[in-house]
Amino acid sequence: MSVSFRIIPPQGLVFVRYEGTITAAESFAAFNDYAHHPDCRPGQKQLVDLARVTGFDEDFPKLLELQARKADVFLAEGTQTLAVYHAPSPATHKIAQMIQRSWEPFPGVIAVIQENEADALSILGMQMTSFEQLLEHTA
């Protein structure tokens, strides 16, 4: 699968990593697993690492359907959600911008794009400077 996630409850954070080509089917499957996970909570911050993405299945109707499903979970109980997208290359930045635009109908989701890991973590209030440190610290 080209997408995986890890919920880090003490930080109210979900770390999502995409690799290879992002497909709607795999994204839906991973999000469904997240939505049914016992540690899933409305308002959890989302840290999405796109650094290893090589392509994107441009099924825009499916993307909008997925974002609406995510909004149902992220914004339940009137919460807001901060989503930070790590997009270090021009290609991943373009994908992140498309995802960011898809959140526009949902004002409760604040989507931010960052080029480096330390800045992405800082926005989320983390002291670490790399995703490796984050994952090791919370293992």
Order of alpha helices (4+ residues) and beta strands (2+ residues): beta-beta-alpha-beta-alpha-beta-alpha-beta-alpha-alpha
